[in-house]
Amino acid sequence: MHGRTRAQGYGGEADWEVIDAVARAVKVPVIGNGDITCGADLVKRKTQTAVSGVMIGRAAMQNPWIFREAKHFLKTGKVLPELLVEERWELVLRHCKLAVESRRNGDERQTLTAMRSRLMAYCKGFPGAKELRQKLCQVSSISQVEDLAAFSMGKVGVYEFQ
């Protein structure tokens, strides 16, 4: 169950009191969803409500490593150190390569065009993120993403599309 009304869309806060009330009122398992951004949120909702499970949604769109972080928190009660920019770029590049290989969106150019919004979300918190997002909204090849990654990590001096 998602704790927002249709009118709220993606805005406002999820109403976990309503989710809890539904979970207590029905005999089927209820999975709660809304505003889960880290392992601590997950534990809080599991322990303070009657839900059978918790689903991570939108937070994973810009932070796909949230699952690793949440799993670690569930196991240890500790927050993992933030991933290095280099590790984050590894995941971004892997995602790009797997997406192109799948050919689900067509050729490389079509795939990278389809991935632009995802790539821009991934770079939240990167050094020079604003400029980086402006460049990511123009990429059409893996080599361009690789060049941006190198530029972002300070491994090349000047970045320009050919």
Summary of the structure (lengths in Angstrom):
residues: 162
radius of gyration: 19.0
end to end distance: 47.3
largest distance: 60.8
contacts: 431
relative contact order: 0.09
helix: 54%
strand: 4%
